[in-house]
Amino acid sequence: MSRIRRFWIFAPLAALLFLAGTSSLLAQGDPSRKGWGLEDPYQKLYNPKEIEKFKARVVRVFETVPLPGMSPATALEVREGDKAVLVHLCPSWFASPAQVGFRPGDIVTLRGAWAEIQGRDVFIAAKVKKGDTYEFKARLTRDGTPLWTLSAEELARERAKPED
């Protein structure tokens, strides 16, 4: 086989492999997504074996930084009786405060797990339901896998499932 023919056969394959590797490295090093991976310390705070559920009223919807060095999270402050609770929903790049569908005064049912972050109890949500018609899902209920770590195809399948 001539050199030119070999070049045209292998060059596209080499370019494809280079681009695949580069896009993966860029995503890992993207500071706007820092700290939200499956192996990052924040994810290890969520224990799917200790799921709890409670009802509360939304006080505010805002951005916060869960752990130093992480990119921002979309969060809720809710009130359960006389107790204020900080709820982490997801990275802001996955869904911003304006996109999650909650407003002050909404009565919601939260499902997720408690974690202690910098000496404060925080509720890390898997799902937040408003009435019978709206649900924001951030994690898989069965194992706590964050939806933002799924492939586009897996995320589409998960969002197409009926509510449980």
Phi, psi and omega per residue, in radians:
M1 nan 2.397 -3.113
S2 -1.275 2.787 3.131
R3 -1.054 -0.724 -3.103
I4 -1.131 -0.763 -3.137
R5 -1.120 -0.753 3.099
R6 -1.064 -0.697 3.120
F7 -1.034 -0.834 -3.092
W8 -1.226 -0.366 3.074
I9 -1.425 -0.787 -3.033
F10 -1.584 -0.411 -3.119
A11 -1.058 -0.829 3.120
P12 -1.092 -0.660 3.117
L13 -1.132 -0.776 3.118
A14 -1.097 -0.718 3.131
A15 -1.118 -0.740 3.132
L16 -1.089 -0.796 3.113
L17 -1.100 -0.710 3.112
F18 -1.078 -0.825 -3.128
L19 -1.120 -0.698 3.124
A20 -1.095 -0.778 3.119
G21 -1.164 -0.690 -3.133
T22 -1.165 -0.769 -3.120
S23 -1.139 -0.618 3.093
S24 -1.146 -0.755 3.127
L25 -1.157 -0.685 3.130
L26 -1.129 -0.711 3.136
A27 -1.126 -0.699 -3.132
Q28 -1.170 -0.603 -3.079
G29 -1.632 0.062 -3.109
D30 -1.222 1.966 -3.088
P31 -1.125 -0.388 3.130
S32 -1.283 -0.162 -3.126
R33 -2.102 0.244 -3.020
K34 -1.144 2.310 3.009
G35 1.590 0.072 -3.036
W36 -1.888 0.187 -3.127
G37 -1.386 2.901 -3.118
L38 -1.079 -0.524 -3.102
E39 -1.712 0.051 -3.141
D40 -1.343 2.687 -3.087
P41 -0.960 -0.633 -3.109
Y42 -1.070 -0.777 -3.122
Q43 -1.063 -0.577 -3.108
K44 -1.251 -0.206 3.094
L45 -1.335 -0.369 -3.087
Y46 -1.503 2.109 3.130
N47 -1.962 1.833 -3.090
P48 -1.197 -0.171 3.102
K49 -1.474 -0.139 -3.125
E50 -2.098 0.845 -3.117
I51 -1.265 2.384 3.057
E52 -2.255 2.850 -3.128
K53 -2.429 2.380 3.068
F54 -2.683 2.851 -3.135
K55 -1.900 2.480 -3.105
A56 -2.730 3.003 3.088
R57 -1.901 2.317 3.137
V58 -1.258 2.247 3.083
V59 -1.688 -0.777 3.112
R60 -2.761 2.763 3.093
V61 -2.130 2.222 -2.993
F62 -2.753 3.121 3.041
E63 -1.818 2.539 3.058
T64 -2.568 2.880 3.062
V65 -1.869 1.950 -3.048
P66 -1.059 -0.832 3.117
L67 -2.335 2.596 3.123
P68 -0.924 2.358 3.117
G69 1.578 -0.201 3.123
M70 -1.422 2.750 2.967
S71 -1.326 2.801 -3.019
P72 -1.088 2.706 3.078
A73 -2.007 2.657 2.935
T74 -1.516 2.294 -3.039
A75 -2.386 2.853 3.033
L76 -2.152 2.557 2.844
E77 -1.881 2.161 3.125
V78 -2.134 2.818 3.112
R79 -2.136 2.130 3.056
E80 -1.938 1.802 -3.024
G81 1.142 -2.141 3.117
D82 -1.753 0.160 -3.077
K83 -1.801 2.210 3.047
A84 -1.508 2.380 -3.104
V85 -2.241 2.311 3.030
L86 -1.562 2.211 -3.114
V87 -2.095 2.153 3.026
H88 -1.611 2.258 3.129
L89 -1.727 -0.985 -3.007
C90 -2.999 2.986 3.020
P91 -1.134 2.519 -3.133
S92 -1.097 -0.477 3.096
W93 -1.254 -0.346 3.088
F94 -1.449 -0.772 3.072
A95 -2.728 2.108 -3.119
S96 -1.367 2.917 3.079
P97 -0.943 -0.623 3.135
A98 -1.267 -0.361 -3.059
Q99 -1.636 -0.254 -3.019
V100 -1.374 -0.296 3.024
G101 1.538 0.321 3.133
F102 -2.075 2.583 3.120
R103 -2.365 2.739 3.058
P104 -0.944 2.378 -3.129
G105 1.729 -0.358 3.119
D106 -1.097 2.427 3.005
I107 -1.655 2.187 -3.059
V108 -2.261 2.710 2.990
T109 -1.932 2.161 -3.077
L110 -1.891 2.472 3.075
R111 -2.314 2.263 -3.115
G112 3.018 -2.673 -3.069
A113 -2.359 2.562 3.098
W114 -1.442 2.570 3.051
A115 -2.514 2.660 3.025
E116 -1.762 2.112 -3.118
I117 -2.186 2.036 -3.137
Q118 0.889 0.801 3.064
G119 1.360 0.126 -3.113
R120 -2.134 2.404 3.048
D121 -1.286 2.241 -3.126
V122 -2.273 2.444 3.080
F123 -1.707 2.090 3.099
I124 -1.689 1.962 -3.008
A125 -1.415 2.475 2.949
A126 -1.720 -0.709 3.139
K127 -2.537 2.563 2.996
V128 -2.335 2.151 -3.134
K129 -1.913 2.460 3.043
K130 -2.104 1.912 -3.103
G131 1.112 -2.673 3.141
D132 -1.734 0.001 -2.980
T133 -2.001 -0.252 -3.070
Y134 -2.345 2.373 3.099
E135 -2.463 2.355 3.000
F136 -1.888 2.107 -3.117
K137 -1.925 2.232 -3.115
A138 -1.946 -0.452 -3.080
R139 -2.446 2.725 3.010
L140 -1.244 2.290 -3.076
T141 -1.159 -0.663 -3.022
R142 -1.147 -0.609 -3.076
D143 -2.417 0.012 3.090
G144 1.418 0.136 3.128
T145 -1.064 2.193 3.129
P146 -1.180 2.397 3.137
L147 -1.088 -0.508 -3.104
W148 -1.239 -0.160 3.098
T149 -1.681 -0.068 -3.135
L150 -1.396 2.718 3.025
S151 -1.223 2.898 3.134
A152 -1.029 -0.677 -3.141
E153 -1.192 -0.775 3.123
E154 -1.111 -0.709 3.134
L155 -1.126 -0.737 3.116
A156 -1.090 -0.752 3.101
R157 -1.095 -0.744 -3.122
E158 -1.126 -0.732 -3.127
R159 -1.259 -0.373 3.134
A160 -1.447 -0.261 -3.134
K161 -1.174 2.529 3.042
P162 -1.187 2.687 3.129
E163 -1.094 2.554 3.096
D164 -1.843 nan nan
